[in-house]
Amino acid sequence: MGLELAQELGVTMIDRAKVKHFLVYNGAENIIYDARPEARPMSTKLK
């Protein structure tokens, strides 16, 4: 239902955006991709 509505309205639909990853279900032509960011060092948890 949401995808059909996004297609009818011509809007970009993005889902599951987390850190560097996301899913584009509609309107991928509207996304401007920047250069890939540099990797960040892994954090360590203190106990």
ABEGO torsion letter per residue (X at the ends): XAAAAAAAAGBBBBBGBBEABBBBABGAAABBBBBBBBBBBBBBBBX
